[in-house]
Amino acid sequence: MTKFRFALAALAALLCLAGAASADDLTFTLKNGTKSVLTNFYTSPVGVNNWEDDVFGKQVLNPGESMDITIGDGRTVCKYDMKFEFEEGSSLDTTTDTQNLCELGSYTIHE
């Protein structure tokens, strides 16, 4: 019976740790408030001098649309630099911003 209690306690601890790991994911809704297609979205923790991979992958964010974004990079930081690139031929330039993503429920990119 003692082995069973130990195994049950170990399983409970493992489940708690798995839940804590996913709690570090940063999630928010990105809204395109421009009249141009948003083709690429990059993030990087503040102080890191390289952009991470394009969050969109092969997707784009059309004008007026929203997309749920999850940054699950395993880091425990909140402040991220963000870089937005628009479709070729757009009148909008590449835009950057810095936000505390732990406190951000949604973010709208404007012209």
N, CA, C and O atoms as a GROMACS GRO file, in nm:
protein
  444
    1MET      N    1   0.082  -0.118   0.000
    1MET     CA    2   0.000   0.000   0.000
    1MET      C    3   0.087   0.126   0.000
    1MET      O    4   0.051   0.227  -0.060
    2THR      N    5   0.203   0.120   0.067
    2THR     CA    6   0.293   0.234   0.072
    2THR      C    7   0.346   0.267  -0.066
    2THR      O    8   0.358   0.384  -0.102
    3LYS      N    9   0.378   0.164  -0.145
    3LYS     CA   10   0.427   0.186  -0.281
    3LYS      C   11   0.319   0.255  -0.366
    3LYS      O   12   0.350   0.342  -0.448
    4PHE      N   13   0.195   0.215  -0.346
    4PHE     CA   14   0.085   0.275  -0.421
    4PHE      C   15   0.072   0.425  -0.387
    4PHE      O   16   0.056   0.508  -0.476
    5ARG      N   17   0.079   0.457  -0.258
    5ARG     CA   18   0.070   0.598  -0.216
    5ARG      C   19   0.186   0.678  -0.272
    5ARG      O   20   0.168   0.792  -0.316
    6PHE      N   21   0.306   0.621  -0.271
    6PHE     CA   22   0.422   0.689  -0.325
    6PHE      C   23   0.405   0.714  -0.475
    6PHE      O   24   0.434   0.823  -0.523
    7ALA      N   25   0.358   0.613  -0.548
    7ALA     CA   26   0.337   0.627  -0.692
    7ALA      C   27   0.230   0.732  -0.720
    7ALA      O   28   0.244   0.811  -0.814
    8LEU      N   29   0.124   0.734  -0.641
    8LEU     CA   30   0.018   0.832  -0.658
    8LEU      C   31   0.069   0.974  -0.632
    8LEU      O   32   0.037   1.067  -0.705
    9ALA      N   33   0.149   0.990  -0.528
    9ALA     CA   34   0.208   1.121  -0.496
    9ALA      C   35   0.303   1.166  -0.606
    9ALA      O   36   0.305   1.283  -0.643
   10ALA      N   37   0.383   1.072  -0.659
   10ALA     CA   38   0.476   1.106  -0.767
   10ALA      C   39   0.400   1.148  -0.892
   10ALA      O   40   0.439   1.243  -0.960
   11LEU      N   41   0.291   1.079  -0.923
   11LEU     CA   42   0.209   1.114  -1.040
   11LEU      C   43   0.147   1.252  -1.022
   11LEU      O   44   0.144   1.331  -1.116
   12ALA      N   45   0.097   1.281  -0.904
   12ALA     CA   46   0.037   1.412  -0.877
   12ALA      C   47   0.142   1.522  -0.892
   12ALA      O   48   0.113   1.628  -0.949
   13ALA      N   49   0.262   1.500  -0.843
   13ALA     CA   50   0.369   1.600  -0.857
   13ALA      C   51   0.405   1.621  -1.003
   13ALA      O   52   0.428   1.734  -1.046
   14LEU      N   53   0.412   1.513  -1.078
   14LEU     CA   54   0.443   1.522  -1.221
   14LEU      C   55   0.337   1.602  -1.295
   14LEU      O   56   0.371   1.685  -1.379
   15LEU      N   57   0.211   1.578  -1.267
   15LEU     CA   58   0.102   1.652  -1.331
   15LEU      C   59   0.108   1.801  -1.295
   15LEU      O   60   0.082   1.886  -1.380
   16CYS      N   61   0.142   1.833  -1.172
   16CYS     CA   62   0.156   1.974  -1.132
   16CYS      C   63   0.269   2.041  -1.208
   16CYS      O   64   0.255   2.156  -1.251
   17LEU      N   65   0.380   1.972  -1.224
   17LEU     CA   66   0.493   2.028  -1.298
   17LEU      C   67   0.458   2.048  -1.445
   17LEU      O   68   0.497   2.148  -1.504
   18ALA      N   69   0.387   1.955  -1.503
   18ALA     CA   70   0.347   1.969  -1.644
   18ALA      C   71   0.255   2.087  -1.662
   18ALA      O   72   0.266   2.159  -1.761
   19GLY      N   73   0.164   2.110  -1.569
   19GLY     CA   74   0.075   2.225  -1.576
   19GLY      C   75   0.151   2.356  -1.560
   19GLY      O   76   0.118   2.454  -1.625
   20ALA      N   77   0.252   2.358  -1.475
   20ALA     CA   78   0.330   2.479  -1.455
   20ALA      C   79   0.412   2.514  -1.578
   20ALA      O   80   0.430   2.632  -1.609
   21ALA      N   81   0.460   2.414  -1.650
   21ALA     CA   82   0.539   2.440  -1.770
   21ALA      C   83   0.455   2.508  -1.876
   21ALA      O   84   0.503   2.601  -1.941
   22SER      N   85   0.331   2.464  -1.895
   22SER     CA   86   0.247   2.525  -1.996
   22SER      C   87   0.200   2.663  -1.952
   22SER      O   88   0.162   2.745  -2.035
   23ALA      N   89   0.200   2.690  -1.821
   23ALA     CA   90   0.159   2.822  -1.772
   23ALA      C   91   0.257   2.930  -1.816
   23ALA      O   92   0.221   3.048  -1.815
   24ASP      N   93   0.379   2.894  -1.853
   24ASP     CA   94   0.478   2.991  -1.896
   24ASP      C   95   0.455   3.037  -2.040
   24ASP      O   96   0.516   3.134  -2.084
   25ASP      N   97   0.368   2.968  -2.115
   25ASP     CA   98   0.338   3.011  -2.251
   25ASP      C   99   0.270   3.148  -2.246
   25ASP      O  100   0.185   3.174  -2.162
   26LEU      N  101   0.310   3.234  -2.339
   26LEU     CA  102   0.250   3.367  -2.349
   26LEU      C  103   0.146   3.363  -2.459
   26LEU      O  104   0.178   3.327  -2.572
   27THR      N  105   0.024   3.399  -2.427
   27THR     CA  106  -0.082   3.397  -2.527
   27THR      C  107  -0.152   3.532  -2.532
   27THR      O  108  -0.174   3.597  -2.430
   28PHE      N  109  -0.187   3.574  -2.653
   28PHE     CA  110  -0.263   3.696  -2.673
   28PHE      C  111  -0.326   3.691  -2.812
   28PHE      O  112  -0.291   3.606  -2.894
   29THR      N  113  -0.418   3.782  -2.837
   29THR     CA  114  -0.482   3.791  -2.967
   29THR      C  115  -0.419   3.906  -3.044
   29THR      O  116  -0.413   4.019  -2.994
   30LEU      N  117  -0.373   3.878  -3.165
   30LEU     CA  118  -0.316   3.980  -3.253
   30LEU      C  119  -0.422   4.020  -3.354
   30LEU      O  120  -0.479   3.935  -3.423
   31LYS      N  121  -0.449   4.150  -3.362
   31LYS     CA  122  -0.550   4.201  -3.454
   31LYS      C  123  -0.483   4.290  -3.559
   31LYS      O  124  -0.399   4.373  -3.525
   32ASN      N  125  -0.520   4.272  -3.684
   32ASN     CA  126  -0.468   4.356  -3.792
   32ASN      C  127  -0.567   4.469  -3.816
   32ASN      O  128  -0.670   4.450  -3.881
   33GLY      N  129  -0.535   4.587  -3.763
   33GLY     CA  130  -0.619   4.705  -3.779
   33GLY      C  131  -0.576   4.792  -3.896
   33GLY      O  132  -0.613   4.909  -3.903
   34THR      N  133  -0.499   4.735  -3.988
   34THR     CA  134  -0.452   4.811  -4.105
   34THR      C  135  -0.533   4.770  -4.227
   34THR      O  136  -0.620   4.684  -4.220
   35LYS      N  137  -0.504   4.834  -4.338
   35LYS     CA  138  -0.568   4.798  -4.465
   35LYS      C  139  -0.477   4.711  -4.551
   35LYS      O  140  -0.504   4.690  -4.669
   36SER      N  141  -0.369   4.661  -4.492
   36SER     CA  142  -0.272   4.578  -4.563
   36SER      C  143  -0.261   4.440  -4.500
   36SER      O  144  -0.290   4.423  -4.381
   37VAL      N  145  -0.220   4.342  -4.580
   37VAL     CA  146  -0.200   4.206  -4.531
   37VAL      C  147  -0.070   4.201  -4.450
   37VAL      O  148   0.035   4.243  -4.498
   38LEU      N  149  -0.079   4.150  -4.330
   38LEU     CA  150   0.037   4.130  -4.244
   38LEU      C  151   0.094   3.993  -4.278
   38LEU      O  152   0.030   3.891  -4.253
   39THR      N  153   0.214   3.990  -4.335
   39THR     CA  154   0.270   3.864  -4.386
   39THR      C  155   0.363   3.794  -4.290
   39THR      O  156   0.373   3.671  -4.291
   40ASN      N  157   0.433   3.870  -4.206
   40ASN     CA  158   0.530   3.810  -4.114
   40ASN      C  159   0.521   3.878  -3.978
   40ASN      O  160   0.500   3.999  -3.969
   41PHE      N  161   0.536   3.798  -3.873
   41PHE     CA  162   0.535   3.848  -3.737
   41PHE      C  163   0.646   3.777  -3.661
   41PHE      O  164   0.646   3.655  -3.647
   42TYR      N  165   0.740   3.856  -3.612
   42TYR     CA  166   0.855   3.803  -3.539
   42TYR      C  167   0.854   3.854  -3.396
   42TYR      O  168   0.808   3.965  -3.370
   43THR      N  169   0.904   3.773  -3.304
   43THR     CA  170   0.921   3.816  -3.166
   43THR      C  171   1.061   3.779  -3.120
   43THR      O  172   1.127   3.693  -3.179
   44SER      N  173   1.104   3.846  -3.016
   44SER     CA  174   1.232   3.817  -2.954
   44SER      C  175   1.232   3.880  -2.816
   44SER      O  176   1.188   3.995  -2.802
   45PRO      N  177   1.278   3.810  -2.714
   45PRO     CA  178   1.285   3.873  -2.582
   45PRO      C  179   1.372   4.000  -2.589
   45PRO      O  180   1.472   4.003  -2.661
   46VAL      N  181   1.335   4.101  -2.514
   46VAL     CA  182   1.413   4.224  -2.510
   46VAL      C  183   1.556   4.189  -2.470
   46VAL      O  184   1.578   4.112  -2.376
   47GLY      N  185   1.653   4.246  -2.540
   47GLY     CA  186   1.793   4.222  -2.511
   47GLY      C  187   1.855   4.112  -2.596
   47GLY      O  188   1.977   4.097  -2.598
   48VAL      N  189   1.773   4.034  -2.666
   48VAL     CA  190   1.823   3.933  -2.759
   48VAL      C  191   1.831   4.001  -2.895
   48VAL      O  192   1.732   4.056  -2.942
   49ASN      N  193   1.945   3.997  -2.957
   49ASN     CA  194   1.967   4.075  -3.079
   49ASN      C  195   1.931   4.003  -3.208
   49ASN      O  196   1.969   4.050  -3.316
   50ASN      N  197   1.860   3.893  -3.200
   50ASN     CA  198   1.816   3.820  -3.319
   50ASN      C  199   1.667   3.795  -3.309
   50ASN      O  200   1.614   3.770  -3.201
   51TRP      N  201   1.599   3.801  -3.423
   51TRP     CA  202   1.457   3.768  -3.426
   51TRP      C  203   1.440   3.617  -3.428
   51TRP      O  204   1.518   3.546  -3.491
   52GLU      N  205   1.338   3.569  -3.357
   52GLU     CA  206   1.301   3.428  -3.361
   52GLU      C  207   1.237   3.400  -3.497
   52GLU      O  208   1.223   3.491  -3.579
   53ASP      N  209   1.198   3.276  -3.522
   53ASP     CA  210   1.131   3.240  -3.647
   53ASP      C  211   0.999   3.315  -3.660
   53ASP      O  212   0.941   3.359  -3.561
   54ASP      N  213   0.953   3.329  -3.784
   54ASP     CA  214   0.825   3.392  -3.813
   54ASP      C  215   0.714   3.315  -3.742
   54ASP      O  216   0.697   3.196  -3.764
   55VAL      N  217   0.640   3.384  -3.657
   55VAL     CA  218   0.532   3.321  -3.579
   55VAL      C  219   0.422   3.269  -3.672
   55VAL      O  220   0.360   3.168  -3.642
   56PHE      N  221   0.397   3.338  -3.783
   56PHE     CA  222   0.290   3.300  -3.875
   56PHE      C  223   0.321   3.174  -3.954
   56PHE      O  224   0.229   3.102  -3.994
   57GLY      N  225   0.447   3.145  -3.977
   57GLY     CA  226   0.480   3.034  -4.065
   57GLY      C  227   0.432   3.067  -4.205
   57GLY      O  228   0.478   3.164  -4.265
   58LYS      N  229   0.342   2.987  -4.259
   58LYS     CA  230   0.290   3.011  -4.395
   58LYS      C  231   0.160   3.090  -4.394
   58LYS      O  232   0.104   3.119  -4.500
   59GLN      N  233   0.110   3.126  -4.277
   59GLN     CA  234  -0.014   3.200  -4.266
   59GLN      C  235   0.011   3.350  -4.283
   59GLN      O  236   0.124   3.396  -4.274
   60VAL      N  237  -0.096   3.424  -4.308
   60VAL     CA  238  -0.094   3.570  -4.309
   60VAL      C  239  -0.213   3.618  -4.228
   60VAL      O  240  -0.304   3.540  -4.196
   61LEU      N  241  -0.212   3.746  -4.195
   61LEU     CA  242  -0.324   3.805  -4.122
   61LEU      C  243  -0.380   3.918  -4.207
   61LEU      O  244  -0.320   4.024  -4.222
   62ASN      N  245  -0.498   3.892  -4.263
   62ASN     CA  246  -0.562   3.988  -4.352
   62ASN      C  247  -0.617   4.108  -4.273
   62ASN      O  248  -0.638   4.098  -4.152
   63PRO      N  249  -0.642   4.219  -4.342
   63PRO     CA  250  -0.698   4.337  -4.276
   63PRO      C  251  -0.828   4.302  -4.201
   63PRO      O  252  -0.915   4.233  -4.254
   64GLY      N  253  -0.839   4.351  -4.078
   64GLY     CA  254  -0.958   4.329  -3.997
   64GLY      C  255  -0.964   4.194  -3.928
   64GLY      O  256  -1.053   4.173  -3.847
   65GLU      N  257  -0.873   4.103  -3.958
   65GLU     CA  258  -0.875   3.970  -3.896
   65GLU      C  259  -0.794   3.968  -3.766
   65GLU      O  260  -0.712   4.057  -3.741
   66SER      N  261  -0.819   3.866  -3.685
   66SER     CA  262  -0.744   3.842  -3.562
   66SER      C  263  -0.693   3.699  -3.560
   66SER      O  264  -0.745   3.611  -3.629
   67MET      N  265  -0.591   3.678  -3.480
   67MET     CA  266  -0.532   3.545  -3.466
   67MET      C  267  -0.482   3.530  -3.323
   67MET      O  268  -0.420   3.621  -3.268
   68ASP      N  269  -0.509   3.414  -3.264
   68ASP     CA  270  -0.455   3.385  -3.131
   68ASP      C  271  -0.309   3.345  -3.148
   68ASP      O  272  -0.276   3.257  -3.228
   69ILE      N  273  -0.222   3.409  -3.071
   69ILE     CA  274  -0.078   3.385  -3.077
   69ILE      C  275  -0.034   3.321  -2.946
   69ILE      O  276  -0.071   3.366  -2.838
   70THR      N  277   0.045   3.216  -2.956
   70THR     CA  278   0.107   3.154  -2.839
   70THR      C  279   0.257   3.152  -2.860
   70THR      O  280   0.307   3.100  -2.961
   71ILE      N  281   0.329   3.209  -2.765
   71ILE     CA  282   0.475   3.204  -2.768
   71ILE      C  283   0.515   3.107  -2.657
   71ILE      O  284   0.512   3.140  -2.539
   72GLY      N  285   0.552   2.987  -2.698
   72GLY     CA  286   0.586   2.881  -2.604
   72GLY      C  287   0.734   2.849  -2.612
   72GLY      O  288   0.772   2.734  -2.636
   73ASP      N  289   0.817   2.951  -2.591
   73ASP     CA  290   0.961   2.931  -2.606
   73ASP      C  291   1.030   2.884  -2.479
   73ASP      O  292   1.151   2.865  -2.479
   74GLY      N  293   0.954   2.864  -2.371
   74GLY     CA  294   1.012   2.813  -2.248
   74GLY      C  295   1.084   2.916  -2.164
   74GLY      O  296   1.134   2.885  -2.056
   75ARG      N  297   1.090   3.039  -2.212
   75ARG     CA  298   1.156   3.145  -2.134
   75ARG      C  299   1.060   3.196  -2.028
   75ARG      O  300   0.939   3.181  -2.039
   76THR      N  301   1.117   3.256  -1.925
   76THR     CA  302   1.036   3.311  -1.817
   76THR      C  303   1.037   3.464  -1.818
   76THR      O  304   1.020   3.527  -1.714
   77VAL      N  305   1.056   3.522  -1.935
   77VAL     CA  306   1.055   3.668  -1.948
   77VAL      C  307   0.920   3.712  -2.002
   77VAL      O  308   0.846   3.633  -2.060
   78CYS      N  309   0.888   3.839  -1.982
   78CYS     CA  310   0.760   3.893  -2.028
   78CYS      C  311   0.776   3.998  -2.137
   78CYS      O  312   0.689   4.009  -2.224
   79LYS      N  313   0.885   4.074  -2.134
   79LYS     CA  314   0.901   4.182  -2.231
   79LYS      C  315   0.962   4.130  -2.361
   79LYS      O  316   1.072   4.075  -2.362
   80TYR      N  317   0.887   4.149  -2.469
   80TYR     CA  318   0.929   4.102  -2.601
   80TYR      C  319   0.928   4.216  -2.700
   80TYR      O  320   0.841   4.303  -2.697
   81ASP      N  321   1.027   4.215  -2.790
   81ASP     CA  322   1.025   4.300  -2.907
   81ASP      C  323   0.941   4.227  -3.011
   81ASP      O  324   0.944   4.104  -3.021
   82MET      N  325   0.866   4.305  -3.090
   82MET     CA  326   0.783   4.247  -3.196
   82MET      C  327   0.813   4.321  -3.325
   82MET      O  328   0.835   4.442  -3.326
   83LYS      N  329   0.813   4.246  -3.436
   83LYS     CA  330   0.839   4.304  -3.568
   83LYS      C  331   0.729   4.257  -3.663
   83LYS      O  332   0.700   4.137  -3.672
   84PHE      N  333   0.668   4.352  -3.733
   84PHE     CA  334   0.558   4.325  -3.823
   84PHE      C  335   0.599   4.362  -3.965
   84PHE      O  336   0.649   4.472  -3.989
   85GLU      N  337   0.579   4.271  -4.060
   85GLU     CA  338   0.609   4.298  -4.200
   85GLU      C  339   0.482   4.281  -4.282
   85GLU      O  340   0.403   4.190  -4.260
   86PHE      N  341   0.464   4.373  -4.377
   86PHE     CA  342   0.344   4.375  -4.460
   86PHE      C  343   0.374   4.328  -4.600
   86PHE      O  344   0.489   4.322  -4.643
   87GLU      N  345   0.267   4.294  -4.673
   87GLU     CA  346   0.280   4.242  -4.809
   87GLU      C  347   0.359   4.338  -4.896
   87GLU      O  348   0.356   4.459  -4.878
   88GLU      N  349   0.430   4.280  -4.992
   88GLU     CA  350   0.507   4.358  -5.087
   88GLU      C  351   0.412   4.450  -5.163
   88GLU      O  352   0.304   4.408  -5.205
   89GLY      N  353   0.452   4.575  -5.182
   89GLY     CA  354   0.368   4.673  -5.249
   89GLY      C  355   0.279   4.751  -5.154
   89GLY      O  356   0.210   4.844  -5.197
   90SER      N  357   0.277   4.714  -5.026
   90SER     CA  358   0.198   4.787  -4.928
   90SER      C  359   0.260   4.923  -4.903
   90SER      O  360   0.380   4.942  -4.919
   91SER      N  361   0.177   5.018  -4.865
   91SER     CA  362   0.229   5.150  -4.831
   91SER      C  363   0.286   5.154  -4.689
   91SER      O  364   0.340   5.256  -4.646
   92LEU      N  365   0.274   5.042  -4.615
   92LEU     CA  366   0.322   5.038  -4.477
   92LEU      C  367   0.463   4.982  -4.470
   92LEU      O  368   0.497   4.885  -4.538
   93ASP      N  369   0.544   5.045  -4.387
   93ASP     CA  370   0.680   4.997  -4.363
   93ASP      C  371   0.679   4.890  -4.254
   93ASP      O  372   0.581   4.874  -4.182
   94THR      N  373   0.790   4.818  -4.245
   94THR     CA  374   0.809   4.725  -4.134
   94THR      C  375   0.798   4.804  -4.004
   94THR      O  376   0.855   4.912  -3.991
   95THR      N  377   0.724   4.750  -3.909
   95THR     CA  378   0.696   4.818  -3.783
   95THR      C  379   0.750   4.734  -3.668
   95THR      O  380   0.742   4.611  -3.672
   96THR      N  381   0.803   4.799  -3.566
   96THR     CA  382   0.847   4.727  -3.446
   96THR      C  383   0.784   4.790  -3.323
   96THR      O  384   0.744   4.906  -3.324
   97ASP      N  385   0.775   4.711  -3.217
   97ASP     CA  386   0.720   4.758  -3.091
   97ASP      C  387   0.772   4.666  -2.981
   97ASP      O  388   0.820   4.556  -3.009
   98THR      N  389   0.764   4.712  -2.856
   98THR     CA  390   0.802   4.632  -2.740
   98THR      C  391   0.684   4.631  -2.644
   98THR      O  392   0.627   4.736  -2.613
   99GLN      N  393   0.647   4.512  -2.596
   99GLN     CA  394   0.534   4.499  -2.505
   99GLN      C  395   0.564   4.395  -2.397
   99GLN      O  396   0.647   4.305  -2.415
  100ASN      N  397   0.495   4.409  -2.284
  100ASN     CA  398   0.496   4.308  -2.179
  100ASN      C  399   0.388   4.207  -2.215
  100ASN      O  400   0.270   4.232  -2.190
  101LEU      N  401   0.425   4.095  -2.272
  101LEU     CA  402   0.328   3.998  -2.322
  101LEU      C  403   0.259   3.920  -2.210
  101LEU      O  404   0.156   3.857  -2.235
  102CYS      N  405   0.312   3.923  -2.089
  102CYS     CA  406   0.246   3.857  -1.978
  102CYS      C  407   0.118   3.930  -1.939
  102CYS      O  408   0.024   3.869  -1.887
  103GLU      N  409   0.113   4.061  -1.963
  103GLU     CA  410   0.000   4.142  -1.926
  103GLU      C  411  -0.092   4.174  -2.043
  103GLU      O  412  -0.194   4.239  -2.026
  104LEU      N  413  -0.056   4.128  -2.162
  104LEU     CA  414  -0.126   4.166  -2.285
  104LEU      C  415  -0.234   4.065  -2.318
  104LEU      O  416  -0.206   3.946  -2.335
  105GLY      N  417  -0.358   4.110  -2.325
  105GLY     CA  418  -0.466   4.021  -2.368
  105GLY      C  419  -0.484   4.024  -2.517
  105GLY      O  420  -0.514   3.922  -2.579
  106SER      N  421  -0.467   4.144  -2.574
  106SER     CA  422  -0.475   4.157  -2.719
  106SER      C  423  -0.389   4.275  -2.763
  106SER      O  424  -0.360   4.366  -2.685
  107TYR      N  425  -0.349   4.270  -2.889
  107TYR     CA  426  -0.266   4.375  -2.947
  107TYR      C  427  -0.317   4.402  -3.088
  107TYR      O  428  -0.336   4.309  -3.167
  108THR      N  429  -0.341   4.530  -3.118
  108THR     CA  430  -0.386   4.568  -3.250
  108THR      C  431  -0.278   4.650  -3.318
  108THR      O  432  -0.232   4.751  -3.263
  109ILE      N  433  -0.239   4.607  -3.436
  109ILE     CA  434  -0.143   4.682  -3.516
  109ILE      C  435  -0.225   4.780  -3.600
  109ILE      O  436  -0.320   4.742  -3.669
  110HIS      N  437  -0.185   4.909  -3.593
  110HIS     CA  438  -0.254   5.016  -3.666
  110HIS      C  439  -0.162   5.076  -3.771
  110HIS      O  440  -0.040   5.058  -3.765
  111GLU      N  441  -0.221   5.147  -3.866
  111GLU     CA  442  -0.142   5.218  -3.967
  111GLU      C  443  -0.079   5.341  -3.906
  111GLU      O  444  -0.008   5.414  -3.974
   0.00000   0.00000   0.00000
